[in-house]
Amino acid sequence: MGNLDHEDKKVSFRFTAQHTGDVDYIRIYINDAHPIWPPKYRFGLQSDLNGNPSGVWLGENNDAYKDYRPRGLGWHQLELEHDAEIVQGTPYHLVVQYHSE
């Protein structure tokens, strides 16, 4: 994923929804982390805009994300601040960006 060490740095993983419904959790896999004090990141869902993230978080109040400081390797389940409604066949982005305190 690279070094996400500033708020203007982000990465997205584009996917197409396989079902229609609400997303309230996302699962991430951490295979490398800062051993003492890992940075905080914002993980969340955005709609697709011409193949790129829209820049607007999904969710009731545009808050289908979770601010999270990954501690430890392996799978982590993150509960989003608000559910994101997704529609089958529609592309979306899981966006990860640096998030300062």
Disulfide bonds with the S-S distance in Angstrom:
none
